[in-house]
């Protein structure tokens, strides 16, 4: 969710979401030593979602997968949502606006494009390309919140973008002949669109976390995502039994149910709880590097189990891309730490 995503989610998402509410900003520098490893474990669990999405793509339409995912995660988070209901009247309209956009762009639409990218592209390439997301969210925060950009930002962001191009192109020598034969396919396009939506959702998630608690934001984001997915299925004429449980799923009901539950739990709700517990015990500047466990886990699964390998130049480009994004994270942290009051940490979401 992610979730990257979903989700992380949510926060943001998996999301593709990472988020640090105001209460997290007051944590001390000397945090528990296991905090970063909880962050890494949560991120790695998010990275396992390809293991379930890829086979689910054989049974369901991508939009239906995301719909069922939201249904199951909402069931898991329903006790949290109910306990936070008294907080709702205190939320300002601006925060609701950020939440609606975050749920729509990150939890719903972004996750649909991620699922499609895994279906039509090389899953390993897709998961590596999504590392471009922090560049998008940093630019978005600059435009929306007026965040400062480090002097080196555009240098490292440029390297990340160029590296992303080389990761996407399996056969660069024939790119002038045919984009498709060179490796630029629908999956690559969907992955870039996903990165855009998840990056913008990250920015919106920051606005959400300023105005409401993590518990309420996480559960409400899933609810908004489910509402969006219901409307999307309605528009596409898929809100019916034949589409929600098609013939392939009927032929393999046990596999469909187990994979959906694993997607919503192992790669959805559980990593969300583990990840944010880790953030409570980890400095923001440290957490960013442990979050890269998501890419490592995803690549191990897509390459090791689904044999979605990379050419040597793609491996080198992937390493350069991840390193450049790490430097973007590093230089921006330095700027943000000088801009924040002492003891505070910048807000993030994934």
Residue pairs with C-beta under 8 A, 6 or more apart in sequence:
1 7
1 8
1 9
1 10
1 12
1 13
1 14
1 15
1 16
1 17
1 46
1 49
1 106
1 107
1 110
1 111
1 114
1 198
1 350
2 8
2 9
2 13
2 14
2 15
2 16
2 46
2 49
2 111
2 114
2 198
2 267
2 294
2 350
3 9
3 10
3 12
3 13
3 14
3 15
3 16
3 17
3 46
3 49
3 106
3 111
3 114
3 198
3 350
4 13
4 14
4 15
4 16
4 46
4 114
4 130
4 133
4 198
4 294
4 350
5 12
5 13
5 14
5 15
5 16
5 17
5 46
5 49
5 106
5 110
5 111
5 114
5 130
5 198
5 350
6 12
6 13
6 14
6 15
6 16
6 17
6 46
6 106
6 107
6 110
6 111
6 198
6 268
6 350
7 13
7 14
7 15
7 16
7 17
7 46
7 106
7 107
7 111
7 268
7 272
7 350
8 14
8 15
8 16
8 17
8 18
8 46
8 268
8 271
8 272
8 275
8 350
9 15
9 16
9 17
9 106
9 107
9 218
9 221
9 222
9 272
9 349
9 350
10 17
10 19
10 102
10 106
10 107
10 205
10 217
10 218
10 221
10 222
10 225
10 272
10 349
11 17
11 18
11 19
11 102
11 205
11 208
11 209
11 214
11 217
11 218
11 221
11 272
11 276
11 349
11 350
12 18
12 19
12 102
12 106
12 107
12 198
12 201
12 202
12 204
12 205
12 221
12 349
12 350
13 106
13 107
13 110
13 111
13 198
13 201
13 205
13 221
13 349
13 350
14 46
14 49
14 111
14 267
14 268
14 271
14 350
15 46
15 106
15 107
15 110
15 111
15 198
15 350
16 46
16 106
16 110
16 111
16 114
16 130
16 133
16 194
16 198
16 201
16 350
17 102
17 106
17 107
17 201
17 202
17 205
17 218
17 221
17 272
17 349
17 350
18 202
18 205
18 275
18 279
18 291
18 348
18 349
18 350
19 205
19 206
19 208
19 209
19 214
19 217
19 218
19 276
19 347
19 348
19 349
19 350
20 209
20 279
20 284
20 345
20 346
20 347
20 348
20 349
21 209
21 212
21 213
21 214
21 217
21 347
22 209
22 210
23 213
23 214
24 214
24 279
24 280
24 345
25 343
25 344
25 345
25 347
26 343
26 344
27 280
27 281
27 282
27 283
27 345
29 283
31 281
31 282
31 283
32 281
34 281
35 278
35 279
35 280
35 281
35 282
36 278
36 282
36 286
36 287
36 290
37 278
37 290
38 274
38 275
38 277
38 278
38 281
38 282
39 275
39 278
39 279
39 282
39 287
39 290
39 291
40 278
40 290
40 291
40 293
41 271
41 274
41 275
41 278
41 293
42 271
42 272
42 273
42 274
42 275
42 276
42 277
42 278
43 271
43 275
43 290
43 291
43 292
43 293
43 294
43 297
44 271
44 293
44 294
44 296
44 297
45 266
45 267
45 270
45 271
45 274
45 297
46 267
46 271
46 275
46 294
46 297
47 127
47 293
47 294
47 295
47 296
47 297
47 298
47 301
48 266
48 267
48 297
48 298
48 301
49 263
49 267
49 268
49 298
50 118
50 123
50 127
50 298
50 301
50 302
50 306
51 262
51 267
51 301
51 305
52 259
52 260
52 262
52 263
52 266
52 267
53 65
53 114
53 115
53 118
53 263
54 118
54 119
54 123
54 302
54 306
55 255
55 259
56 65
56 256
56 259
56 260
56 263
57 65
57 115
57 118
57 119
58 248
59 246
59 248
59 249
59 252
59 255
59 256
59 259
60 68
60 246
60 248
60 249
60 256
61 238
61 243
61 246
62 112
62 115
62 116
62 119
63 112
63 229
63 232
63 233
63 236
63 238
64 233
64 238
64 243
64 244
64 246
65 115
65 260
65 263
66 108
66 111
66 112
66 115
66 229
67 226
67 229
67 230
67 233
67 244
68 244
68 260
68 264
69 111
69 260
69 263
69 264
69 268
70 107
70 108
70 222
70 225
70 226
70 229
71 226
72 260
72 261
72 263
72 264
72 265
72 268
73 222
73 264
73 268
73 269
74 81
74 219
74 222
74 223
74 226
76 264
76 265
76 268
76 269
77 218
77 219
77 222
77 269
78 219
80 215
80 218
80 219
81 216
81 219
81 220
81 223
83 215
84 213
84 215
84 216
84 219
87 212
87 213
87 216
88 216
91 211
91 212
91 216
92 211
94 207
94 211
95 207
95 208
95 210
95 211
95 212
97 207
98 204
98 205
98 206
98 207
98 208
98 211
99 204
99 208
99 212
99 217
99 220
99 221
99 224
100 224
101 200
101 201
101 204
102 201
102 204
102 205
102 208
102 221
102 224
102 349
103 220
103 221
103 222
103 223
103 224
103 225
103 227
103 228
104 224
104 225
104 228
105 197
105 198
105 200
105 201
105 204
106 197
106 198
106 200
106 201
106 202
106 204
106 205
106 221
106 225
107 201
107 221
107 222
107 224
107 225
107 228
108 224
108 225
108 228
108 229
108 232
109 197
109 228
109 232
110 194
110 197
110 198
110 201
111 194
111 225
112 232
113 190
113 191
113 193
113 194
113 197
114 126
114 130
114 190
114 191
114 194
114 198
116 186
116 187
116 190
117 126
117 187
117 188
117 190
117 191
117 194
118 126
118 187
119 187
120 185
120 186
120 187
120 190
121 185
121 186
121 187
121 188
121 190
121 191
122 170
122 183
122 187
122 302
122 308
122 310
123 298
123 302
123 306
123 308
124 298
124 299
124 302
124 303
124 308
124 309
124 310
125 167
125 168
125 170
125 183
125 187
125 188
125 191
125 308
125 310
125 314
126 187
126 188
126 190
126 191
126 302
127 295
127 298
127 299
127 302
128 167
128 295
128 299
128 310
128 318
128 321
128 322
129 164
129 167
129 168
129 188
129 191
129 192
129 195
130 191
130 194
130 195
130 198
130 295
131 160
131 164
131 295
131 321
131 322
131 325
132 160
132 161
132 164
132 192
132 195
132 199
132 321
132 325
133 195
133 198
133 199
133 202
134 199
134 202
134 325
134 328
134 329
135 157
135 160
135 161
135 199
135 325
135 328
136 195
136 196
136 198
136 199
136 200
136 202
137 199
137 200
137 202
137 203
138 147
138 149
138 153
138 157
138 328
138 332
139 149
139 157
140 199
140 200
140 202
140 203
141 147
141 203
141 206
142 148
142 149
144 203
144 207
145 203
145 206
145 207
147 336
147 339
148 335
148 336
148 339
149 332
149 335
150 331
150 332
150 334
150 335
151 331
152 327
152 331
153 328
153 331
153 332
156 324
156 325
156 327
156 328
156 331
157 324
157 328
159 320
159 324
160 321
160 324
160 325
160 328
163 317
163 318
163 320
163 321
163 324
164 317
164 321
166 172
166 313
166 314
166 316
166 317
167 310
167 314
167 317
167 318
167 321
168 183
168 184
168 188
169 175
169 182
169 183
169 184
169 314
170 182
170 183
170 311
170 314
171 181
171 182
171 183
171 311
172 182
172 313
174 181
174 182
175 182
175 184
198 350
201 349
202 348
202 349
202 350
205 217
205 221
205 349
205 350
206 347
206 348
206 349
208 217
208 221
208 349
209 217
209 347
209 349
210 347
212 220
214 276
218 272
218 276
230 239
233 239
233 243
233 244
237 243
238 244
245 256
249 256
278 287
278 290
279 287
282 290
283 345
284 333
284 345
284 346
284 348
285 330
285 333
285 337
288 326
288 329
288 330
288 333
289 326
289 329
291 350
292 322
292 326
295 322
299 318
302 308
303 309
303 310
310 318
333 346
336 346
337 346
340 346
